[in-house]
Each structure stands twice: as C-alpha cells, then as structure tokens.
Amino acid sequence: MLRLARRAGDGWRASFRGVGLLVPDRVRRIVAFDLKGMVSLALFVTRRRHGVPPGAVGVPYAGAQLFLQLGFLFAMVVEVVVVELLLRAVDAPEGLRTVFLAVDLYSILIVLAVVAACVTRPHVLSDEELRIRYGAFFDLRIPRARISSLRVDRNFNESGMVKVRDERLSVAVAAQTNVVVELREPMEIVRPLGGRAVVRTIRFFADEPGAVTLNAVPSGG
C-alpha cells in the first residue's frame, strides 16, 4: 500500500496517513498510548510537564494511586526474578528464557510509562479552558465559558477509569472523584478507545480539589 501510494505521487506523510487508515481506530489509539507513554518517560526523567503553558495551573492527580502503582511495579520486578530462576532450575532453553524476559521487561516498561504519564500530564487550568486528563489515555478540553458551576464533592465508589452513565462522565483515580463540573449545555466527549458520548456533568479527581475550585471560578457564573 505504501509503495503504491508513493508510485501515485503522494508524499511520504500522505502515504503513511493512507496506510494508517487501513488500521482499525482502536489499534491506532492503543499504539498512540504506548508512544505517548514513552514520551512521558522522557518528560519524567527531565522533570518536565506536558501541556502546561505559561500562566496555566497544573493540577496533579496521581498521588492517590502512586503507592498502589509502585507496589504493583515492585511485584512485577520480583516476578521477573522468580520466573528467571525457575526457568534456569528446569534447564529451560535460552531462547525460551529470552522470550519470557523480553515480555516481562516490556510489561514493566509499560507500567513505568503509565506512572510517568499520570505524573507529567496533569489536569490544566488556564484562562481559556479546563483540561481534564488521565495519563496518555484521556484528554478533555472544556472551554471555561461552558462551565456552569464547579464544586468539591467527594465520591469513593467510582467504577472504572473513564466511564459515562446517565450523561455523567467520571474520570476516576483509585475509584475516587472529588471535583464536579456542571456544564451550561451538553457536550460530546471521546472515550479512550474512540467511543463517543454526550455529557452534562463531569466528575474527576485532583490531589488538592480546593485548589481547582479556587482557581477555576467560571466566567459569568
């Protein structure tokens, strides 16, 4: 397909875009998650944040789940060591051990990327918008003029990471949300894997919800 596009006179960018259209949207989104995660690792190492322009306020949300994520990461490292020792004990072929090691190390890298993405991609408050995010998986921009009200309201029983029910979107961290955004009118949102929904209310989690309400006073509200 790429070769045919090039023969037809398309540029490299247009050729790759055409080939990408043949790949299912969900697959492209999953690949994009991995790529954004790798970028987030680089940002984490260099102590930088993504998408927080000068004058805007970055609102962290990773604190509630960081301990759990680090515990899960530690368990995965222990598993790598244990599996390698067991395979050596039963004289498993080196090729088989290499495959297991590669899969386990890649899994650890993905978890590190998820942690880094949540740390380096905070929610963002600016004069123009409220940007609600969850790592590399979800990114919603809400113009401030569309916000009717914004308040602190804690809920410790959320299910799922990004979920829509009865026109209410929940972006939860460790099954928690603590900030509620009411919209002046319904708006369409795009879920992590491409599904779309219309919502009127948005709940999300912030490490310091009071700071969100203090800085995000709706204009005209």
C-alpha positions as CSV (number, residue, x, y, z in Angstrom):
1,M,0.0,0.0,0.0
2,L,2.8,2.4,0.9
3,R,4.7,1.6,-2.3
4,L,1.6,2.1,-4.4
5,A,0.9,5.5,-2.8
6,R,4.5,6.6,-3.4
7,R,4.2,5.5,-7.1
8,A,1.0,7.5,-7.4
9,G,3.0,10.6,-6.4
10,D,1.9,11.0,-2.8
11,G,4.4,12.4,-0.3
12,W,5.7,10.2,2.5
13,R,3.4,11.8,5.1
14,A,0.3,11.4,2.9
15,S,1.4,7.8,2.1
16,F,1.8,6.8,5.8
17,R,-1.6,8.5,6.6
18,G,-3.3,6.5,3.9
19,V,-1.8,3.3,5.2
20,G,-2.8,4.3,8.8
21,L,-6.5,4.5,7.6
22,L,-6.3,0.7,7.0
23,V,-5.5,0.1,10.6
24,P,-8.6,-0.1,13.0
25,D,-9.1,3.0,15.1
26,R,-8.8,1.1,18.4
27,V,-5.4,-0.4,17.3
28,R,-4.1,3.1,16.3
29,R,-5.2,4.5,19.7
30,I,-3.5,1.7,21.6
31,V,-0.3,2.3,19.7
32,A,-0.6,6.0,20.4
33,F,-1.0,5.3,24.1
34,D,2.3,3.4,24.1
35,L,4.1,6.2,22.1
36,K,2.7,8.9,24.5
37,G,3.8,6.8,27.4
38,M,7.4,6.7,26.1
39,V,7.4,10.4,25.6
40,S,6.1,10.8,29.2
41,L,9.0,8.7,30.5
42,A,11.4,11.2,28.8
43,L,9.5,14.1,30.3
44,F,9.6,12.5,33.7
45,V,13.4,11.9,33.6
46,T,13.9,15.6,32.6
47,R,11.3,16.8,35.2
48,R,9.1,18.5,32.6
49,R,5.3,18.5,32.2
50,H,3.2,18.2,29.1
51,G,0.6,20.7,28.0
52,V,1.0,23.2,30.9
53,P,1.6,26.6,29.2
54,P,3.0,29.7,31.0
55,G,0.3,31.2,33.2
56,A,-1.7,28.0,33.4
57,V,-2.1,25.9,36.6
58,G,-1.1,22.2,36.5
59,V,-3.4,20.2,38.8
60,P,-1.8,16.8,39.9
61,Y,-4.0,13.7,40.4
62,A,-1.5,10.9,40.5
63,G,-0.9,10.9,44.3
64,A,-3.9,8.7,45.3
65,Q,-2.7,5.8,43.1
66,L,1.1,6.2,43.2
67,F,1.6,3.9,46.2
68,L,-0.5,1.2,44.6
69,Q,1.3,1.6,41.2
70,L,4.7,1.4,42.8
71,G,3.6,-1.7,44.8
72,F,2.4,-3.4,41.6
73,L,5.7,-2.4,39.9
74,F,7.7,-4.0,42.7
75,A,5.7,-7.2,42.4
76,M,6.4,-7.3,38.7
77,V,10.1,-7.0,39.2
78,V,10.0,-9.8,41.8
79,E,8.1,-11.9,39.3
80,V,10.8,-11.4,36.6
81,V,13.5,-12.6,39.0
82,V,11.4,-15.6,40.2
83,V,10.5,-16.7,36.7
84,E,14.1,-16.5,35.5
85,L,15.3,-18.6,38.5
86,L,12.6,-21.2,37.9
87,L,13.4,-21.5,34.2
88,R,17.1,-21.9,34.9
89,A,16.3,-24.5,37.6
90,V,14.4,-26.6,35.0
91,D,17.1,-26.1,32.3
92,A,14.8,-24.2,30.0
93,P,16.3,-23.3,26.6
94,E,17.9,-19.9,26.5
95,G,15.6,-18.8,23.7
96,L,12.5,-19.5,25.8
97,R,14.1,-17.6,28.8
98,T,14.8,-14.7,26.5
99,V,11.2,-14.5,25.3
100,F,9.9,-14.6,28.9
101,L,12.4,-11.9,29.9
102,A,11.5,-9.7,27.0
103,V,7.8,-9.9,27.7
104,D,8.3,-9.2,31.4
105,L,10.6,-6.3,30.9
106,Y,8.3,-4.7,28.3
107,S,5.4,-5.1,30.8
108,I,7.5,-3.3,33.4
109,L,8.3,-0.5,30.9
110,I,4.6,0.0,30.1
111,V,3.7,0.3,33.8
112,L,6.5,2.8,34.2
113,A,5.1,4.7,31.2
114,V,1.6,4.8,32.7
115,V,3.0,6.1,36.0
116,A,5.1,8.7,34.2
117,A,2.2,9.8,32.0
118,C,-0.1,10.4,35.0
119,V,2.6,12.5,36.7
120,T,3.7,14.5,33.7
121,R,0.2,15.1,32.2
122,P,-1.8,16.8,35.0
123,H,-5.1,18.5,34.6
124,V,-4.6,22.0,33.4
125,L,-6.4,25.3,34.3
126,S,-5.9,28.3,32.1
127,D,-7.8,31.5,31.3
128,E,-9.4,29.7,28.3
129,E,-10.2,26.2,29.5
130,L,-10.2,23.4,32.0
131,R,-8.3,20.4,30.7
132,I,-9.1,17.1,32.3
133,R,-6.7,14.2,31.7
134,Y,-5.8,10.7,32.7
135,G,-2.2,9.9,31.7
136,A,-2.0,9.2,28.0
137,F,-5.4,7.6,27.9
138,F,-7.9,10.5,28.2
139,D,-7.8,14.2,27.3
140,L,-10.8,16.5,27.5
141,R,-10.8,20.3,27.0
142,I,-13.7,22.3,28.4
143,P,-13.9,26.0,27.5
144,R,-14.4,27.9,30.7
145,A,-17.4,29.7,29.2
146,R,-19.2,26.4,29.0
147,I,-18.8,25.7,32.7
148,S,-21.9,26.5,34.8
149,S,-20.6,25.5,38.2
150,L,-17.6,23.8,39.8
151,R,-17.6,22.3,43.3
152,V,-15.8,19.9,45.6
153,D,-17.8,16.7,46.1
154,R,-16.0,13.5,47.2
155,N,-17.0,10.1,45.9
156,F,-15.1,7.0,46.9
157,N,-17.1,4.4,45.0
158,E,-16.4,5.1,41.3
159,S,-16.2,2.2,38.9
160,G,-13.8,2.2,36.0
161,M,-11.2,4.8,34.9
162,V,-13.3,6.7,32.4
163,K,-17.0,6.0,32.5
164,V,-20.2,7.6,31.2
165,R,-23.6,6.9,32.8
166,D,-26.8,9.0,32.5
167,E,-24.9,11.9,30.8
168,R,-22.4,12.0,33.7
169,L,-18.7,11.4,32.9
170,S,-16.4,10.1,35.7
171,V,-12.6,10.3,35.4
172,A,-11.6,8.4,38.5
173,V,-8.3,7.8,40.2
174,A,-8.2,4.8,42.7
175,A,-12.0,4.7,42.4
176,Q,-12.3,8.3,43.6
177,T,-13.5,11.6,42.3
178,N,-13.7,14.8,44.2
179,V,-14.5,17.7,41.8
180,V,-17.8,18.1,40.0
181,V,-18.2,20.2,36.8
182,E,-21.7,21.2,35.7
183,L,-21.9,22.4,32.1
184,R,-24.2,25.1,30.7
185,E,-25.1,22.8,27.8
186,P,-24.3,19.1,26.9
187,M,-21.0,18.4,25.1
188,E,-19.7,15.4,23.2
189,I,-16.6,13.6,24.7
190,V,-14.4,11.0,23.1
191,R,-13.6,7.9,25.3
192,P,-10.1,6.4,25.4
193,L,-10.8,3.8,22.7
194,G,-12.8,6.2,20.4
195,G,-16.3,5.8,21.6
196,R,-18.4,9.0,21.9
197,A,-20.9,10.2,24.4
198,V,-22.8,13.3,25.3
199,V,-22.4,14.5,28.9
200,R,-23.8,17.3,31.1
201,T,-21.8,16.6,34.3
202,I,-18.2,15.7,34.7
203,R,-16.6,14.3,37.9
204,F,-12.8,14.0,38.2
205,F,-10.1,13.6,40.8
206,A,-7.5,16.1,41.9
207,D,-4.9,15.7,44.7
208,E,-6.0,19.1,46.0
209,P,-9.6,19.7,44.9
210,G,-9.8,23.0,46.8
211,A,-7.1,24.5,44.6
212,V,-9.2,23.6,41.5
213,T,-12.3,25.4,42.7
214,L,-10.3,28.4,43.9
215,N,-8.6,28.9,40.5
216,A,-11.4,27.9,38.2
217,V,-14.2,30.3,39.0
218,P,-16.5,30.1,36.0
219,S,-16.7,33.3,34.0
220,G,-20.1,34.9,34.2
221,G,-21.1,32.3,36.9
